[in-house]
C-alpha cells in the first residue's frame, strides 16, 4: 500500500510541474496577442469603403442603341465642347 501511495504522489508532482510551464504559457499569451492584433487589422481593412473606379451607367439612352451614327456625332460634339478633358 505504501508503494501505491508513493506512486500516486509522484504522479501528482509530475502533473503540477507540467502545469507550471512558464515558457509555454508566455508563448501562448504572445500568440494570443498576435491573433487578436491580426483580427483587428483584418476588421479595419474590411471597413474601408472606396469609390468605384469606373462610372456605373444604369440606363442606356435609346438613341445610342438605335442609331450608332448619332452616338458618334454626340461624342464628337462633346470632345469639341470640352478640349481640356
Helices and strands as residue ranges (DSSP letters): H 2-19, H 22-46, H 62-66, H 68-81
